[in-house]
Amino acid sequence: MRASYATTTPDELMAHLGRSLPSIYQHATALGLKKSPEYFKVEVAGRFVKNGITQGHRFAKGMVPWNSGMKGWVAAGTEATRFKPGQKPVQTMPLGSYRLNPDGHLQRKVTEEPGSNSKRWRSVAELVWVEANGPLPAGHIVRFKPGMFTNVLEKITLDRVECISRAENVRRNSIHTTCPELAGLYQLKGAITRQVKRINKEQKDANAAH
């Protein structure tokens, strides 16, 4: 690596060393190796250098892109497959459809209005609570009571859900609440780290004084 990296092509290095290119680059970085200026002057390096300036595949001053002046251009013959005004993609699910979100919660499509998916899809748990209690208060969410989660439509009933503030939801999901033992370990780790830093600083100051 040290003897040949600066002037050897990637393909030659892989063949000679029997290693993948990412592995070679990673090892070269660890050793502080770089390609030589002479290497970048040859065509195989993928660059051309003229008077110290990289040339080759870059646009030069005065060159015009092939698509200049073609804003809004549409290929002929594509008219039949274009979307018409107001037309919806064929994969759009109809109003009232159900789906599972990435967290496994059952949602229902409640509107076709454009915009965020969070407006078109609402959790069934929330809809059940709103149907019984009215609009959701500001700063609150509907969630399942502890141990009552389900994504089976017939089982999502009012007795399984509750409306709580977002602050309360954060508190319940805090590591200090869900796993106090682990929270204690994190605190212990922080205390040890602080002590190690203090000792290292004292030793560094002592060495500087001598």
C-alpha positions in Angstrom: 0.0 0.0 0.0 2.7 2.5 1.0 4.8 1.8 -2.0 2.2 1.8 -4.7 -1.0 3.6 -3.6 0.0 7.0 -4.8 0.5 6.0 -8.5 -1.6 2.9 -8.9 -5.2 2.7 -10.3 -8.0 1.2 -8.1 -8.4 -1.8 -10.4 -4.7 -2.6 -10.2 -4.7 -2.2 -6.4 -7.7 -4.6 -6.0 -6.1 -7.2 -8.2 -2.7 -6.9 -6.5 -4.0 -6.8 -2.9 -7.1 -9.0 -3.3 -9.2 -6.6 -1.3 -12.4 -4.6 -2.1 -12.1 -0.9 -3.1 -13.8 0.4 0.0 -11.4 -1.6 2.1 -8.4 -0.2 0.2 -9.7 3.4 0.6 -10.3 2.9 4.3 -6.9 1.5 4.9 -5.3 4.2 2.8 -7.1 6.8 4.9 -5.9 5.2 8.1 -2.3 5.3 6.8 -2.6 8.9 5.6 -1.9 7.9 2.0 -2.9 10.0 -1.0 -2.7 9.9 -4.7 0.2 11.8 -6.3 -0.3 14.9 -8.5 1.2 12.8 -11.4 -1.5 10.2 -11.0 -4.3 12.8 -11.6 -2.6 13.9 -14.8 -3.3 10.6 -16.6 -6.6 9.8 -18.2 -7.3 6.6 -16.1 -7.6 8.8 -13.0 -10.8 10.2 -14.5 -9.5 13.8 -14.5 -7.6 16.0 -16.8 -5.4 18.8 -15.4 -4.3 21.7 -17.5 -2.2 24.5 -16.1 -3.1 23.2 -12.6 -6.8 23.3 -13.3 -9.0 20.2 -13.4 -10.6 19.8 -16.8 -12.3 16.9 -18.5 -16.0 16.5 -17.9 -16.8 19.8 -16.4 -18.8 22.5 -18.2 -16.5 25.1 -19.6 -17.4 28.8 -19.7 -19.8 29.5 -22.7 -21.0 25.9 -23.0 -24.8 25.5 -23.3 -26.6 22.5 -21.7 -28.5 20.3 -24.1 -31.8 21.1 -22.5 -31.4 24.9 -22.5 -34.7 26.7 -23.3 -36.7 23.5 -22.9 -38.6 24.3 -19.7 -42.0 22.7 -19.8 -41.0 20.4 -22.7 -43.0 17.2 -22.9 -42.2 14.3 -25.1 -44.6 13.6 -28.0 -46.9 10.7 -27.5 -47.2 10.9 -23.7 -50.6 12.7 -23.8 -52.6 9.5 -23.3 -50.8 8.6 -20.0 -50.8 12.0 -18.4 -52.9 12.7 -15.3 -55.9 14.9 -16.0 -57.0 17.8 -13.7 -58.6 16.3 -10.6 -57.7 12.7 -11.5 -56.4 10.6 -8.5 -53.6 8.0 -8.8 -55.0 4.5 -9.2 -53.3 3.4 -6.0 -55.2 6.0 -3.9 -57.3 4.2 -1.2 -61.0 5.2 -1.1 -62.5 7.2 1.8 -63.2 5.0 4.8 -60.4 2.6 4.1 -58.3 1.2 6.9 -54.6 0.8 7.2 -51.8 0.1 9.7 -49.3 2.8 10.3 -45.6 2.1 10.8 -46.2 1.7 14.6 -48.9 -0.9 14.0 -51.9 1.4 14.9 -55.1 1.0 12.9 -56.1 4.2 11.0 -59.1 5.2 8.9 -59.1 7.5 5.9 -61.4 10.4 6.9 -60.9 12.9 4.0 -59.7 13.3 0.5 -58.4 16.8 1.1 -54.8 17.4 -0.2 -52.0 18.0 2.2 -50.4 16.0 4.9 -51.3 12.3 5.3 -51.9 13.0 9.0 -55.0 15.0 8.0 -56.4 12.3 5.7 -55.7 9.4 8.1 -56.8 9.3 11.8 -56.2 6.6 14.3 -59.4 4.6 15.0 -58.7 4.9 18.8 -58.9 8.7 18.5 -62.1 8.5 16.3 -63.7 6.3 18.9 -62.9 8.8 21.7 -64.0 11.8 19.7 -67.3 10.2 18.7 -68.1 9.7 22.4 -66.6 12.9 23.9 -66.4 15.5 21.1 -63.4 17.3 19.7 -60.0 16.6 21.1 -58.8 19.3 23.5 -55.7 21.3 22.4 -52.4 19.8 23.5 -54.0 16.4 24.1 -53.8 13.0 22.4 -55.8 9.8 22.5 -53.9 6.6 23.4 -54.6 3.1 24.6 -54.6 2.5 28.3 -51.6 0.5 29.6 -51.8 -3.1 28.4 -55.0 -2.5 26.3 -53.4 -1.9 22.8 -55.0 -3.6 19.8 -55.3 -3.0 16.1 -58.3 -5.2 15.6 -61.2 -2.9 14.6 -63.9 -4.7 16.6 -61.8 -4.5 19.8 -61.0 -0.8 19.7 -63.7 0.3 22.1 -64.1 3.3 24.4 -63.1 1.5 27.6 -59.6 0.7 26.0 -58.6 4.3 25.2 -58.0 7.5 27.1 -57.3 11.2 26.4 -54.2 12.6 28.1 -52.0 15.7 27.6 -48.9 15.5 25.5 -46.8 16.4 28.6 -48.3 13.4 30.4 -47.6 11.2 27.4 -43.9 12.3 27.4 -43.7 11.5 31.1 -45.2 8.0 30.7 -42.7 7.3 27.8 -39.7 8.6 29.7 -37.0 6.0 30.5 -37.3 7.0 34.2 -40.9 5.7 34.1 -40.7 2.8 31.6 -37.3 1.4 32.9 -36.0 3.0 36.1 -33.3 0.4 36.4 -31.8 1.4 33.1 -32.2 5.1 33.9 -30.1 4.4 37.1 -27.4 2.8 35.0 -27.2 5.9 32.7 -26.9 8.1 35.8 -24.1 5.9 37.2 -22.3 6.0 33.8 -22.5 9.8 33.8 -21.1 10.1 37.3 -18.2 7.7 36.4 -17.5 9.7 33.2 -17.4 12.9 35.2 -15.0 11.5 37.7 -12.6 10.1 35.0 -12.6 13.5 33.3 -11.8 15.2 36.6 -8.9 12.8 37.3 -7.5 13.2 33.8 -7.7 17.0 34.1 -5.9 17.0 37.5 -3.1 14.8 36.1 -2.8 17.0 33.0 -2.5 20.1 35.2 0.0 18.4 37.5 2.2 17.4 34.5 2.0 20.9 33.1 3.1 22.3 36.4 6.3 20.1 36.4 
